[in-house]
Amino acid sequence: MTAGIALLTFLALAAEAPAPAPARVLTLGEAEAAARAHQPQLQAAAAATAAALARTAESRAALLPQVSASGSYQRVTASVPIFNGGLTRAQVAEGKANLASARSQLALERLQVRLEIEQARLAVRAAKAAQEASADALENADEQLHLAEGRYETGVGSIIELGDAQVARTAAAEQRVQAEYTLAQARAQLVKALGRS
């Protein structure tokens, strides 16, 4: 019995809690920029792309003449690899392929993050709409309960009508709490998609 009263008290307090101030809505471009700055997967893919680019440049450097100088005799020598069985060109081709793969992986990560952001933004919108609907339902249930109490006090209404109105009000309060929870969960998903903690 006391658990039921505690639940009703919790639901009543949660339903009457003040709503947080509305946050500014990020555009998709702003959300993607924030994710690029904070999302670990994107940062890792960008670093892998930069590393592949550096390895490709290193492979290409082997095609250039190699110059060395010796300080004791003021002698400078240059060597140009003429034939090494195509090893250097194969290494350059491999570097280009690895770079293309890293760039594709980066593009894939960007698309995946964009999808997560868009899904989270839509979930927040839907949760806000459900929250507004639950607030309206709670307001309606409060009004119905007030009317049922008035009818019961004047002898026009029955105890069953009053009980039904109380149950409807409790259900509406529970829906309101569930809508608040769903909205908080959707906002947390958006924060995660943006790469923030």
N, C-alpha and C positions, 0 to 999 in steps of 0.2 A: 504494500500500500504506500509506504513512504517513498519507494523508488518511483512509483507513478506520479506522486506529487512533485518529487524532485525533477522528473522529466518535464512535467507541465510547467514548473517554474523556470527551468532552463529554456524551454521553447518560448515562453512568454518574454523572458529577458532578451533572448537572441532576436526575437522578432521586433522588439522595441529598440534595439541598439541603433545608434545613429549610423547612417550610411557614410562610408568614407568619401572624401572629396573626389570628384571625377578626375581621373588622370588624363593628360593629353594623349590623344591617339597618335601613334607613330604611323607615318606613311610606309608603304612597302619599301621604298628606297631608303628611308631612314633606318628601318629595321635591318635591311641587308647590310648597310654601312656599319651599324652597330655589331652585327654578327661577324663581319669581316675583321673587326677590331678585337673581338672577344672570343670567338668560337675556336676552340682548340683544334678541331679537325681541319678547319680552313687554314689556320696558321701552319699546321704540320704539312698540309698539301702545298702551300706556298713555299715553305722552306725546302721541301723535296724538289719542287720545280726549280728553285734557285740553285740547288746543289747539282741537279742534272745539267743545267745551263753551264755551270762552272766546269763540270767534268767534260762536257762537249768542247768547251774552249780549250781545256787542257789537252784534249786529244788532237785538236786542230793545231796546237802549238808545235806538236812533233813534226808537222809538215814543213815548218819554217826552218831556215838555217840556224844552226846552233853556234853561238859565238862564245869563246872563252878567252880570258886574258890571264897572263901570268905576270905578276908584279916584279919578279926578280930580274928578268931579262928584257922586259918591255916587249914581249912577244904576244901577238894576237893570232889566234887560229880560228878558223871557221870550218864547220863541217855541214854538209847537206846530205841527208839520207837519200840515196838514189833508189835503192831497191832493198826492201825488207820483206818481200813476199806479199805485199799488200796489207800487212798487219796494221799499219797506221791508218790507212783508208778504212779498213774494217772497224777499227776502234772509233774513228770519227762517225761512221755510219751507225755503229752501236750507240754512241752517245746521242746522236740525233733521234734515234728510235726511243731511247730512254727519256729524252726530253719531251718528245711527243706524248709518250705514255704519262709522264708526270703532269703535263699540261691538261691531258684528258682527265686525269684523276682530280686535279684541281677544279676543273669545270664541273665534274660530277659532284664533288663535295659542295660546290656553290649551289648547284641545282637542288641537292638534298636539303641543304640548310634553308634555301628559299621555300621549298615545299613545307618543311617543318614550321617555318615562320608563318606562312599563309594558313596552314591548318590551325596553328595556335591562335592566330588573329581571328579566324572564323569561329573557333570555339569560344573565345572571349565574347565576341558579338552575340552568339547564341545564348551564352550563359547570362549576359546582361539582359537580353530580352526575357529569358525565363525568370530572372530576378524581378524585373518590372512586373511581369504577369503575376508572380507569387505575391508581390506587394499589393497588387490590386485585389487578388483573391483574399488575402488576409484582411484587407479593409472591408471588403464585402462580407466576409464571415463575421467580423466584429459588428457590423451593422445588423446582420441577421440575428446575432446573439443578443444585441441590445433590444431589438424588436421582440424577440421571443421572451426575454426577461420581462419586458413591459407587459406583454400579453398574459404571461403567467401571473404576474403580480396583480393584475386587474381581474383575474379569474377567467379570461377569455381563452388563454392557451393552456395546453396540457404539459405535464412534466416530461412527457415523451418528446414533445416539440422542443422544449428547453434543453433536454439531454442531447437531442440530435444537433441542435445549434451549437452546443458546447463541443461536441465531437467534431463538427465541421470546422469550428474555429481552431481546435487543436491540430487537426489535419492541415489546415491552411498555414498555421504557424510552423509545422514540421516541413511543409513544402518550402516555406521561406528560408528556413535554416538550410535545407538541402540545396536550394538555389544559391545561397551565399557560399556554401562549400564548393559547389560546382564552379562558381565564378572564381573563387580563390585558386582552385585546382587549374583552371584554364589559364589564369594569369601566371601561375608557376610554370606551366608548360611554355608559355611565351617567353618568360625570363630565361628558361633553359635553352630554348631555340635561339635566343639572342646571344648565348654564350656567357651569360652573367650568372653569378651565384648569390 
